[in-house]
């Protein structure tokens, strides 16, 4: 089974996360400079089979677009052009950065480490991907066996 890759795209940096091959657990992959994301993904896709890209779509609390929504839509067009064989799904990315910072506190990370935006972006992508998995396969989150096809 192939992996699912999540993208938390930002103007400067992009956090990336992937599932294990069984698509059960999301783990942080890395954070790359946004201008280097496509070249990084080209190399990664040569090494790992990815069957789905999940990308965070920025929205305001009232579901309206943010200033970054159009930027993400342009990135999606580039991804479709570069990787036409991999489907792309957008997911709500609201509050993932705040959740990432809270997770860092709960993990006992020092304040200096929590200021590292590259780590925040990677954790935010991981949270986004784990939330996608939980929503897509709710039986697994309840501990039940589930065949994924």
Secondary structure, 3 states (H helix, E strand, C coil): CCEEEEEEECCCEEEEEEECCCCCCEEEEEEEEHHHHHHHHHHHHHHCCEEEEEEEECECCCCCECCCHHHHHHHHHHHHHHCCCCEEEEEECCCHHHHHHHHHHHCCCCHHHHCCHHHHHHHHHHHHHHHHHHHHCHHHHCCCCCCCC
